[in-house]
Amino acid sequence: MFFLFFLILSPLSESKLKIEITQGSETLPKIAIVPFRNEILSGSKSISSLIEANMTLFGEFNSLKKNEMLSYPHSEENFYYRDWKLLEVDFVVIGNVDNSNLNNLDINYLVFDVGLRKIILKGDISGNPNELEQISKIISNRAYQSITGLDGVFNTKLAYILNPSKNSYKIYISDIDGSDEQLLFNSSSPLMSPSWSADRKKLAYVSFEKGYPEIYIQDLFTGNRSSIDTLGMSNSAPVWSPNSKYIAFVMSMSGNPDIYLYNLRNKKISRLTRHYGIDTEPAWSPNSKKLLFTSNRSGSPQIYELIISSGRIKRITLDGDYNARARYFPNGKDIVLVHGNNGIFHIATKNLKSRFINSISKTSLDESPTISPNGNIIIYATKKKTQGFLAGLTINGKSKFTLPVQEGSVREPAWSPLVN
């Protein structure tokens, strides 16, 4: 008799995940987050320290310690570029907090490019003092975008599967830094393949609670869940289309897995592939017009691309005896995948117009890559002995990090989309 329950976004007292930088670089840009004038605390943290934690979360910047700063400017008038040039700082964030209204904070801030000797961002934001962490993430996103030209991802989410002990499987959702961790679903039967809706309001996943794999769609706010009705046939690997119209998934008819589409509006199912080989692990292109999938139709697992409108299928990978679990980058021109040779599996990237596959991870049992919405960071599952944990890296290879777990094994990370 299986046992399961769901606990709708119930916060836990202690985070399971926390990012730990394992490799940095001396050549990273240096950033200084100056203490904001009149800043208040969220617990033991000030808004400037929260912003600093965000900006250095993935090891993309080196930060200047506050006790090494020559001054604490709060306006353009008392900011002197020469002071920060002397400290070899590339970017500086300063700000002011107006807390005269106890129920509302008015914060203005500036970001300086020291090398160009110019202000690259002027911003302001208002909010409740109890929302300081969310406010800091919004400021961090804007500062990050002004410096890098990429969207900030500090207010995105991560879903993942935790297997704390035998016959215990849990789906968790947390902020991308591991905070605000919440249990979505708990089961004595295996759980797999979490996938976010484009609006971040629902999660699709696979549960074996009935003794076979079945796809469920769960509302993150109401807790309501429903399954995709496939008349008792096994189905797996759901992935939500970016245009929110479909879920691509795998269904085994007469024991042969193929790729299918589930229309979320009319709940109709249509078949996309018809082959005696195994077709699995679909992934949507950013424009919702194409799918990547893994197939052994050529004799070994390889990546193929399907144009949905025409049904045309093209083989993408030619090198290696194992290529699987591919995902598009946000630019639609590159993919990340699991690349294997002789039983060793790495996370790799590939440009769709090139034959070359570039391995970017170093351990031997890496799987399930998920890409940040700005295309700059990859988180994936790996193992140390028998324990599964998450690891990540920046695309330029300058920073690597882990997300260790206190107990059990964690796998199948899914990075949420950006939501304005």
Buried (B, 14 or more C-beta within 10 A) or exposed (E): EEEEEBBBEEEEEEBBBBBEBEEBBEEBEBBBBBBBBBBEEBEEBBBBBBBBBBBBBBBBBBBBEBEEBEEEBBEEEEBEBEBBEEBEBBBBBBBBBBBEEEEEBBBBBBBBBBEEEEBBBEBEBEBEBEEBBBBBBBBBBBBBBBBBEBBBBBBBBBBBBBBBEEEBBBBBBBBBBBEBBBBBBBBBBBBBBBBBBBEBEBBBBBBBBEEBBBBBBBBBEEEEBEEBEBEEBBBBBBBBBBEBBBBBBBBBBEEBBBBBBBEBEEEEBEEBBEBEBBBBBBBBBBEBBBBBBBBBBEEBBBBBBBEBEEEEBEEBBEEBEBBBBBBBBBEEEBBBBBBBEEEEBBBBBBBBEEEEBBBBBEBEBBBBBBBBBBBBBBBBBBBEEEBBBBBBBBBEEBBBBBBBBEEBBBBBBBBBBBEE
